[in-house]
Amino acid sequence: MRKRIKYSLHAEKRMIERGISEEQIKQILEGPDFVKSEGSKRRAEKAIDERKIRIVYIEEENYIKIVTVF
């Protein structure tokens, strides 16, 4: 089962500022190049169109919460 993705207000603002789409976030979650756990948070990154995009997220039981993107 695929989990819903929720975005923090901070993440939504950063996505707009940095031109990062929801589709790119999904691509990172589905096939990251790198993942590192930092407590309850995970940092994932993926090179998309010659650009390295990183996300920080928390995986809950029923959804994934995107904390920030850069």
N, CA, C and O atoms as a CHARMM CRD file, in Angstrom:
* protein
*
  280
    1    1 MET  N      0.84200  -1.19800   0.00000 PROA 1      0.00000
    2    1 MET  CA     0.00000   0.00000   0.00000 PROA 1      0.00000
    3    1 MET  C      0.88100   1.25200   0.00000 PROA 1      0.00000
    4    1 MET  O      1.84500   1.34700   0.75900 PROA 1      0.00000
    5    2 ARG  N      0.54700   2.17000  -0.82800 PROA 2      0.00000
    6    2 ARG  CA     1.29000   3.42200  -0.92500 PROA 2      0.00000
    7    2 ARG  C      0.75100   4.41300   0.11000 PROA 2      0.00000
    8    2 ARG  O     -0.45900   4.61100   0.22000 PROA 2      0.00000
    9    3 LYS  N      1.64400   5.02000   0.85300 PROA 3      0.00000
   10    3 LYS  CA     1.23500   5.97200   1.88300 PROA 3      0.00000
   11    3 LYS  C      0.98000   7.34500   1.27900 PROA 3      0.00000
   12    3 LYS  O      1.58300   7.73100   0.27800 PROA 3      0.00000
   13    4 ARG  N      0.06600   8.07200   1.92000 PROA 4      0.00000
   14    4 ARG  CA    -0.18200   9.45800   1.52100 PROA 4      0.00000
   15    4 ARG  C      1.03600  10.29500   1.88400 PROA 4      0.00000
   16    4 ARG  O      1.78400   9.96000   2.80300 PROA 4      0.00000
   17    5 ILE  N      1.22100  11.37000   1.16400 PROA 5      0.00000
   18    5 ILE  CA     2.31400  12.29200   1.44900 PROA 5      0.00000
   19    5 ILE  C      1.70700  13.59500   1.94000 PROA 5      0.00000
   20    5 ILE  O      0.84900  14.18700   1.28400 PROA 5      0.00000
   21    6 LYS  N      2.17200  14.03400   3.11300 PROA 6      0.00000
   22    6 LYS  CA     1.76600  15.32700   3.66300 PROA 6      0.00000
   23    6 LYS  C      2.99500  16.22400   3.68300 PROA 6      0.00000
   24    6 LYS  O      4.12100  15.75100   3.83900 PROA 6      0.00000
   25    7 TYR  N      2.76700  17.51900   3.52500 PROA 7      0.00000
   26    7 TYR  CA     3.85900  18.48400   3.48000 PROA 7      0.00000
   27    7 TYR  C      3.71200  19.49100   4.61400 PROA 7      0.00000
   28    7 TYR  O      2.62300  20.01400   4.85300 PROA 7      0.00000
   29    8 SER  N      4.81500  19.75900   5.31000 PROA 8      0.00000
   30    8 SER  CA     4.79000  20.83800   6.29200 PROA 8      0.00000
   31    8 SER  C      4.69600  22.15800   5.53000 PROA 8      0.00000
   32    8 SER  O      5.03600  22.22400   4.34900 PROA 8      0.00000
   33    9 LEU  N      4.24100  23.19000   6.19900 PROA 9      0.00000
   34    9 LEU  CA     4.17900  24.51500   5.58100 PROA 9      0.00000
   35    9 LEU  C      5.57800  24.94400   5.12900 PROA 9      0.00000
   36    9 LEU  O      5.74600  25.52000   4.05400 PROA 9      0.00000
   37   10 HSD  N      6.56800  24.65500   5.96000 PROA 10     0.00000
   38   10 HSD  CA     7.95700  24.97600   5.61900 PROA 10     0.00000
   39   10 HSD  C      8.36100  24.28300   4.31300 PROA 10     0.00000
   40   10 HSD  O      8.95000  24.91100   3.43300 PROA 10     0.00000
   41   11 ALA  N      8.04700  22.99000   4.18700 PROA 11     0.00000
   42   11 ALA  CA     8.40100  22.24300   2.97000 PROA 11     0.00000
   43   11 ALA  C      7.70000  22.82500   1.74900 PROA 11     0.00000
   44   11 ALA  O      8.30600  22.95400   0.68500 PROA 11     0.00000
   45   12 GLU  N      6.42800  23.17500   1.89900 PROA 12     0.00000
   46   12 GLU  CA     5.69100  23.76000   0.77200 PROA 12     0.00000
   47   12 GLU  C      6.34200  25.06100   0.30500 PROA 12     0.00000
   48   12 GLU  O      6.47500  25.30100  -0.89500 PROA 12     0.00000
   49   13 LYS  N      6.74600  25.89600   1.25900 PROA 13     0.00000
   50   13 LYS  CA     7.40700  27.15600   0.90900 PROA 13     0.00000
   51   13 LYS  C      8.72300  26.90600   0.18400 PROA 13     0.00000
   52   13 LYS  O      9.02100  27.55900  -0.81500 PROA 13     0.00000
   53   14 ARG  N      9.51200  25.95700   0.69000 PROA 14     0.00000
   54   14 ARG  CA    10.80600  25.65300   0.07100 PROA 14     0.00000
   55   14 ARG  C     10.62900  25.06200  -1.32600 PROA 14     0.00000
   56   14 ARG  O     11.42900  25.33900  -2.22000 PROA 14     0.00000
   57   15 MET  N      9.59600  24.25500  -1.51900 PROA 15     0.00000
   58   15 MET  CA     9.33300  23.68900  -2.84400 PROA 15     0.00000
   59   15 MET  C      9.06400  24.80200  -3.85300 PROA 15     0.00000
   60   15 MET  O      9.56400  24.76500  -4.97700 PROA 15     0.00000
   61   16 ILE  N      8.27300  25.78600  -3.44600 PROA 16     0.00000
   62   16 ILE  CA     7.96900  26.91200  -4.33200 PROA 16     0.00000
   63   16 ILE  C      9.23900  27.71700  -4.61100 PROA 16     0.00000
   64   16 ILE  O      9.53800  28.03000  -5.76300 PROA 16     0.00000
   65   17 GLU  N      9.98800  28.05300  -3.54700 PROA 17     0.00000
   66   17 GLU  CA    11.21400  28.84500  -3.69900 PROA 17     0.00000
   67   17 GLU  C     12.23600  28.17200  -4.60100 PROA 17     0.00000
   68   17 GLU  O     12.94100  28.83400  -5.36400 PROA 17     0.00000
   69   18 ARG  N     12.31000  26.84100  -4.50500 PROA 18     0.00000
   70   18 ARG  CA    13.36500  26.10100  -5.20300 PROA 18     0.00000
   71   18 ARG  C     12.88800  25.38700  -6.45800 PROA 18     0.00000
   72   18 ARG  O     13.66100  24.68200  -7.10700 PROA 18     0.00000
   73   19 GLY  N     11.62600  25.56500  -6.80100 PROA 19     0.00000
   74   19 GLY  CA    11.10400  24.96300  -8.02300 PROA 19     0.00000
   75   19 GLY  C     11.09700  23.44500  -7.99900 PROA 19     0.00000
   76   19 GLY  O     11.40800  22.80400  -9.00300 PROA 19     0.00000
   77   20 ILE  N     10.74500  22.87100  -6.86000 PROA 20     0.00000
   78   20 ILE  CA    10.69700  21.41400  -6.69900 PROA 20     0.00000
   79   20 ILE  C      9.23900  20.98100  -6.70600 PROA 20     0.00000
   80   20 ILE  O      8.42200  21.52200  -5.96100 PROA 20     0.00000
   81   21 SER  N      8.91400  20.01000  -7.54300 PROA 21     0.00000
   82   21 SER  CA     7.52400  19.58000  -7.70300 PROA 21     0.00000
   83   21 SER  C      7.17900  18.38600  -6.81000 PROA 21     0.00000
   84   21 SER  O      8.06200  17.69800  -6.29800 PROA 21     0.00000
   85   22 GLU  N      5.87700  18.15800  -6.63600 PROA 22     0.00000
   86   22 GLU  CA     5.41700  16.98300  -5.89700 PROA 22     0.00000
   87   22 GLU  C      5.84800  15.71200  -6.61500 PROA 22     0.00000
   88   22 GLU  O      6.16900  14.71500  -5.96900 PROA 22     0.00000
   89   23 GLU  N      5.85900  15.73700  -7.93500 PROA 23     0.00000
   90   23 GLU  CA     6.29800  14.56100  -8.70700 PROA 23     0.00000
   91   23 GLU  C      7.76100  14.23200  -8.40700 PROA 23     0.00000
   92   23 GLU  O      8.12100  13.06100  -8.29400 PROA 23     0.00000
   93   24 GLN  N      8.59800  15.25100  -8.27900 PROA 24     0.00000
   94   24 GLN  CA    10.00500  15.01100  -7.93700 PROA 24     0.00000
   95   24 GLN  C     10.13500  14.42300  -6.53500 PROA 24     0.00000
   96   24 GLN  O     10.96900  13.54800  -6.30300 PROA 24     0.00000
   97   25 ILE  N      9.31700  14.90000  -5.60200 PROA 25     0.00000
   98   25 ILE  CA     9.32600  14.34600  -4.24400 PROA 25     0.00000
   99   25 ILE  C      8.97000  12.86500  -4.29700 PROA 25     0.00000
  100   25 ILE  O      9.62300  12.04700  -3.64700 PROA 25     0.00000
  101   26 LYS  N      7.94400  12.51500  -5.06200 PROA 26     0.00000
  102   26 LYS  CA     7.54600  11.10900  -5.20400 PROA 26     0.00000
  103   26 LYS  C      8.67600  10.27700  -5.80600 PROA 26     0.00000
  104   26 LYS  O      8.91300   9.15000  -5.37100 PROA 26     0.00000
  105   27 GLN  N      9.37000  10.82000  -6.79800 PROA 27     0.00000
  106   27 GLN  CA    10.49700  10.10400  -7.41100 PROA 27     0.00000
  107   27 GLN  C     11.58800   9.81100  -6.38600 PROA 27     0.00000
  108   27 GLN  O     12.17100   8.72800  -6.38200 PROA 27     0.00000
  109   28 ILE  N     11.85500  10.77600  -5.52400 PROA 28     0.00000
  110   28 ILE  CA    12.88400  10.59400  -4.49600 PROA 28     0.00000
  111   28 ILE  C     12.45700   9.51600  -3.51100 PROA 28     0.00000
  112   28 ILE  O     13.25500   8.64800  -3.15700 PROA 28     0.00000
  113   29 LEU  N     11.20700   9.56300  -3.06600 PROA 29     0.00000
  114   29 LEU  CA    10.72100   8.57000  -2.11000 PROA 29     0.00000
  115   29 LEU  C     10.70800   7.16300  -2.70800 PROA 29     0.00000
  116   29 LEU  O     11.00000   6.19200  -2.01100 PROA 29     0.00000
  117   30 GLU  N     10.37400   7.04900  -3.97900 PROA 30     0.00000
  118   30 GLU  CA    10.26300   5.74100  -4.62400 PROA 30     0.00000
  119   30 GLU  C     11.61200   5.14400  -5.02000 PROA 30     0.00000
  120   30 GLU  O     11.74300   3.92400  -5.11100 PROA 30     0.00000
  121   31 GLY  N     12.61200   5.98500  -5.25400 PROA 31     0.00000
  122   31 GLY  CA    13.90800   5.45500  -5.68300 PROA 31     0.00000
  123   31 GLY  C     15.05200   6.37700  -5.36200 PROA 31     0.00000
  124   31 GLY  O     15.69600   6.90000  -6.27100 PROA 31     0.00000
  125   32 PRO  N     15.32500   6.59100  -4.08600 PROA 32     0.00000
  126   32 PRO  CA    16.39900   7.51400  -3.71800 PROA 32     0.00000
  127   32 PRO  C     17.77500   6.96000  -4.08900 PROA 32     0.00000
  128   32 PRO  O     17.97700   5.74700  -4.13900 PROA 32     0.00000
  129   33 ASP  N     18.70700   7.86200  -4.34700 PROA 33     0.00000
  130   33 ASP  CA    20.10200   7.47100  -4.55800 PROA 33     0.00000
  131   33 ASP  C     20.78700   7.23100  -3.21500 PROA 33     0.00000
  132   33 ASP  O     21.75400   6.47400  -3.13200 PROA 33     0.00000
  133   34 PHE  N     20.28400   7.87600  -2.17200 PROA 34     0.00000
  134   34 PHE  CA    20.90900   7.81900  -0.85000 PROA 34     0.00000
  135   34 PHE  C     19.84900   8.09700   0.20600 PROA 34     0.00000
  136   34 PHE  O     18.99500   8.96300   0.01800 PROA 34     0.00000
  137   35 VAL  N     19.90000   7.35900   1.32600 PROA 35     0.00000
  138   35 VAL  CA    19.01000   7.61300   2.46800 PROA 35     0.00000
  139   35 VAL  C     19.83700   7.51500   3.74000 PROA 35     0.00000
  140   35 VAL  O     20.65100   6.60500   3.89300 PROA 35     0.00000
  141   36 LYS  N     19.62300   8.45700   4.64900 PROA 36     0.00000
  142   36 LYS  CA    20.29500   8.43100   5.94400 PROA 36     0.00000
  143   36 LYS  C     19.26000   8.69600   7.02300 PROA 36     0.00000
  144   36 LYS  O     18.48500   9.64800   6.93100 PROA 36     0.00000
  145   37 SER  N     19.25100   7.84800   8.05200 PROA 37     0.00000
  146   37 SER  CA    18.34700   8.05200   9.18500 PROA 37     0.00000
  147   37 SER  C     19.01200   8.96500  10.19300 PROA 37     0.00000
  148   37 SER  O     20.19700   8.82600  10.49500 PROA 37     0.00000
  149   38 GLU  N     18.22900   9.90500  10.71000 PROA 38     0.00000
  150   38 GLU  CA    18.70200  10.84800  11.72700 PROA 38     0.00000
  151   38 GLU  C     17.64000  10.89400  12.81200 PROA 38     0.00000
  152   38 GLU  O     16.78900  11.78400  12.80600 PROA 38     0.00000
  153   39 GLY  N     17.67800   9.94500  13.74700 PROA 39     0.00000
  154   39 GLY  CA    16.62100   9.83200  14.74700 PROA 39     0.00000
  155   39 GLY  C     15.35300   9.35300  14.07000 PROA 39     0.00000
  156   39 GLY  O     15.37300   8.35200  13.35400 PROA 39     0.00000
  157   40 SER  N     14.25300  10.05200  14.28600 PROA 40     0.00000
  158   40 SER  CA    12.98700   9.67100  13.64900 PROA 40     0.00000
  159   40 SER  C     12.88500  10.20100  12.22000 PROA 40     0.00000
  160   40 SER  O     11.97600   9.82900  11.47700 PROA 40     0.00000
  161   41 LYS  N     13.81300  11.06100  11.84300 PROA 41     0.00000
  162   41 LYS  CA    13.78500  11.65500  10.50000 PROA 41     0.00000
  163   41 LYS  C     14.70300  10.88700   9.55700 PROA 41     0.00000
  164   41 LYS  O     15.68900  10.27500   9.96800 PROA 41     0.00000
  165   42 ARG  N     14.34600  10.94300   8.28700 PROA 42     0.00000
  166   42 ARG  CA    15.19100  10.36800   7.24300 PROA 42     0.00000
  167   42 ARG  C     15.50800  11.45500   6.23200 PROA 42     0.00000
  168   42 ARG  O     14.67000  12.29700   5.90800 PROA 42     0.00000
  169   43 ARG  N     16.73400  11.41400   5.74500 PROA 43     0.00000
  170   43 ARG  CA    17.13800  12.33500   4.68400 PROA 43     0.00000
  171   43 ARG  C     17.39400  11.50300   3.43400 PROA 43     0.00000
  172   43 ARG  O     18.19000  10.56400   3.45300 PROA 43     0.00000
  173   44 ALA  N     16.71900  11.85200   2.36000 PROA 44     0.00000
  174   44 ALA  CA    16.89100  11.13100   1.10100 PROA 44     0.00000
  175   44 ALA  C     17.29200  12.12100   0.02400 PROA 44     0.00000
  176   44 ALA  O     16.91400  13.29200   0.05300 PROA 44     0.00000
  177   45 GLU  N     18.06700  11.62200  -0.92500 PROA 45     0.00000
  178   45 GLU  CA    18.45500  12.49100  -2.03200 PROA 45     0.00000
  179   45 GLU  C     18.46500  11.70800  -3.33200 PROA 45     0.00000
  180   45 GLU  O     18.62300  10.48700  -3.35000 PROA 45     0.00000
  181   46 LYS  N     18.29400  12.44200  -4.40900 PROA 46     0.00000
  182   46 LYS  CA    18.28500  11.84100  -5.74200 PROA 46     0.00000
  183   46 LYS  C     18.67600  12.90500  -6.75600 PROA 46     0.00000
  184   46 LYS  O     18.27900  14.06500  -6.64300 PROA 46     0.00000
  185   47 ALA  N     19.45400  12.50000  -7.74000 PROA 47     0.00000
  186   47 ALA  CA    19.79000  13.38800  -8.85200 PROA 47     0.00000
  187   47 ALA  C     18.67700  13.28000  -9.88600 PROA 47     0.00000
  188   47 ALA  O     18.41700  12.20600 -10.42700 PROA 47     0.00000
  189   48 ILE  N     18.02500  14.40600 -10.15100 PROA 48     0.00000
  190   48 ILE  CA    16.94200  14.46900 -11.13600 PROA 48     0.00000
  191   48 ILE  C     17.28200  15.59100 -12.11000 PROA 48     0.00000
  192   48 ILE  O     17.45600  16.74300 -11.71000 PROA 48     0.00000
  193   49 ASP  N     17.37300  15.24700 -13.38000 PROA 49     0.00000
  194   49 ASP  CA    17.70300  16.24000 -14.41400 PROA 49     0.00000
  195   49 ASP  C     18.96600  17.02400 -14.05800 PROA 49     0.00000
  196   49 ASP  O     18.98100  18.25300 -14.12200 PROA 49     0.00000
  197   50 GLU  N     20.01600  16.30800 -13.68500 PROA 50     0.00000
  198   50 GLU  CA    21.32200  16.89700 -13.35900 PROA 50     0.00000
  199   50 GLU  C     21.28300  17.81700 -12.13800 PROA 50     0.00000
  200   50 GLU  O     22.15800  18.66600 -11.96300 PROA 50     0.00000
  201   51 ARG  N     20.27600  17.64400 -11.30700 PROA 51     0.00000
  202   51 ARG  CA    20.13100  18.45800 -10.09400 PROA 51     0.00000
  203   51 ARG  C     19.94000  17.51400  -8.91500 PROA 51     0.00000
  204   51 ARG  O     19.07400  16.64000  -8.95800 PROA 51     0.00000
  205   52 LYS  N     20.73200  17.67800  -7.87000 PROA 52     0.00000
  206   52 LYS  CA    20.58500  16.84100  -6.68500 PROA 52     0.00000
  207   52 LYS  C     19.55300  17.48400  -5.76100 PROA 52     0.00000
  208   52 LYS  O     19.72200  18.62000  -5.31600 PROA 52     0.00000
  209   53 ILE  N     18.49000  16.74400  -5.48100 PROA 53     0.00000
  210   53 ILE  CA    17.42500  17.24000  -4.60800 PROA 53     0.00000
  211   53 ILE  C     17.42200  16.39200  -3.34800 PROA 53     0.00000
  212   53 ILE  O     17.50800  15.16500  -3.40900 PROA 53     0.00000
  213   54 ARG  N     17.32500  17.05300  -2.21600 PROA 54     0.00000
  214   54 ARG  CA    17.30600  16.36500  -0.92200 PROA 54     0.00000
  215   54 ARG  C     16.00100  16.67400  -0.20700 PROA 54     0.00000
  216   54 ARG  O     15.47500  17.78400  -0.29100 PROA 54     0.00000
  217   55 ILE  N     15.48600  15.67000   0.49800 PROA 55     0.00000
  218   55 ILE  CA    14.29900  15.87200   1.32000 PROA 55     0.00000
  219   55 ILE  C     14.55500  15.31600   2.70800 PROA 55     0.00000
  220   55 ILE  O     15.33000  14.37500   2.87500 PROA 55     0.00000
  221   56 VAL  N     13.90900  15.89400   3.69100 PROA 56     0.00000
  222   56 VAL  CA    13.89800  15.36100   5.04800 PROA 56     0.00000
  223   56 VAL  C     12.45500  15.01700   5.33600 PROA 56     0.00000
  224   56 VAL  O     11.55800  15.83600   5.13400 PROA 56     0.00000
  225   57 TYR  N     12.22900  13.78400   5.81600 PROA 57     0.00000
  226   57 TYR  CA    10.85700  13.34100   6.04900 PROA 57     0.00000
  227   57 TYR  C     10.76800  12.42800   7.26000 PROA 57     0.00000
  228   57 TYR  O     11.76500  11.88500   7.73500 PROA 57     0.00000
  229   58 ILE  N      9.54600  12.27800   7.74100 PROA 58     0.00000
  230   58 ILE  CA     9.23500  11.36500   8.83700 PROA 58     0.00000
  231   58 ILE  C      8.20000  10.38600   8.31000 PROA 58     0.00000
  232   58 ILE  O      7.17300  10.79300   7.76600 PROA 58     0.00000
  233   59 GLU  N      8.46900   9.10000   8.47000 PROA 59     0.00000
  234   59 GLU  CA     7.52400   8.08800   8.01100 PROA 59     0.00000
  235   59 GLU  C      6.64700   7.65900   9.18200 PROA 59     0.00000
  236   59 GLU  O      7.11300   7.02700  10.13000 PROA 59     0.00000
  237   60 GLU  N      5.37600   8.01500   9.09600 PROA 60     0.00000
  238   60 GLU  CA     4.39000   7.63400  10.10200 PROA 60     0.00000
  239   60 GLU  C      3.69400   6.35800   9.64100 PROA 60     0.00000
  240   60 GLU  O      3.95200   5.87000   8.54100 PROA 60     0.00000
  241   61 GLU  N      2.81900   5.82300  10.47200 PROA 61     0.00000
  242   61 GLU  CA     2.14000   4.57400  10.13200 PROA 61     0.00000
  243   61 GLU  C      1.30000   4.69400   8.86600 PROA 61     0.00000
  244   61 GLU  O      1.30500   3.79100   8.02900 PROA 61     0.00000
  245   62 ASN  N      0.57300   5.81300   8.72000 PROA 62     0.00000
  246   62 ASN  CA    -0.36500   5.96000   7.60600 PROA 62     0.00000
  247   62 ASN  C      0.04300   6.97900   6.54800 PROA 62     0.00000
  248   62 ASN  O     -0.62400   7.09700   5.52000 PROA 62     0.00000
  249   63 TYR  N      1.11100   7.70400   6.77900 PROA 63     0.00000
  250   63 TYR  CA     1.51800   8.73500   5.82400 PROA 63     0.00000
  251   63 TYR  C      2.99500   9.06800   5.98600 PROA 63     0.00000
  252   63 TYR  O      3.63800   8.67000   6.95700 PROA 63     0.00000
  253   64 ILE  N      3.51100   9.80000   5.02300 PROA 64     0.00000
  254   64 ILE  CA     4.87700  10.30900   5.06800 PROA 64     0.00000
  255   64 ILE  C      4.78900  11.82600   5.14900 PROA 64     0.00000
  256   64 ILE  O      4.13000  12.46000   4.32500 PROA 64     0.00000
  257   65 LYS  N      5.45200  12.40800   6.14200 PROA 65     0.00000
  258   65 LYS  CA     5.44500  13.85900   6.34300 PROA 65     0.00000
  259   65 LYS  C      6.75600  14.43700   5.82500 PROA 65     0.00000
  260   65 LYS  O      7.82800  14.11800   6.34000 PROA 65     0.00000
  261   66 ILE  N      6.66800  15.28800   4.80600 PROA 66     0.00000
  262   66 ILE  CA     7.84700  15.96500   4.27000 PROA 66     0.00000
  263   66 ILE  C      8.11000  17.18500   5.14300 PROA 66     0.00000
  264   66 ILE  O      7.26100  18.06900   5.25800 PROA 66     0.00000
  265   67 VAL  N      9.28700  17.23100   5.75600 PROA 67     0.00000
  266   67 VAL  CA     9.64400  18.30700   6.68100 PROA 67     0.00000
  267   67 VAL  C     10.26100  19.48400   5.93200 PROA 67     0.00000
  268   67 VAL  O      9.88700  20.63500   6.15600 PROA 67     0.00000
  269   68 THR  N     11.21500  19.19000   5.03600 PROA 68     0.00000
  270   68 THR  CA    11.85300  20.23800   4.24400 PROA 68     0.00000
  271   68 THR  C     12.43500  19.64200   2.97200 PROA 68     0.00000
  272   68 THR  O     12.59200  18.42700   2.85500 PROA 68     0.00000
  273   69 VAL  N     12.74700  20.50200   2.03500 PROA 69     0.00000
  274   69 VAL  CA    13.37500  20.09300   0.77100 PROA 69     0.00000
  275   69 VAL  C     14.46800  21.09800   0.42600 PROA 69     0.00000
  276   69 VAL  O     14.34000  22.29200   0.70000 PROA 69     0.00000
  277   70 PHE  N     15.55000  20.59600  -0.18300 PROA 70     0.00000
  278   70 PHE  CA    16.63500  21.49200  -0.59200 PROA 70     0.00000
  279   70 PHE  C     17.46500  20.83800  -1.65900 PROA 70     0.00000
  280   70 PHE  O     18.43100  21.43000  -2.14000 PROA 70     0.00000
